[in-house]
């Protein structure tokens, strides 16, 4: 693999990670909207499945920050390596 091919692969990696951030943000936004609608609709429910669903949504929301930071780390570190290659 030539240095040019390595650079191209690194640029592609950065683009994929950026797209991953965009998709994660879209998913988070849609999940927030769904969760809000479900909370309004099911506010008085004490059904165990409703409680489990709310817990799953909270757990998913808690993972978006760390996942975004992982994507950003890939972008940053790959960009650093690309810069070192010149």
Protein Blocks (a to p, Z undefined) as FASTA:
>chain_A
ZZklmmmmmmmmmmmmmmmmmmmmmmmmmmmmmmmmmmmmmmmpcbfklmmmmmmmmmmm
mmmmmmmmmmmmmmmmmmmmmmmnZZ
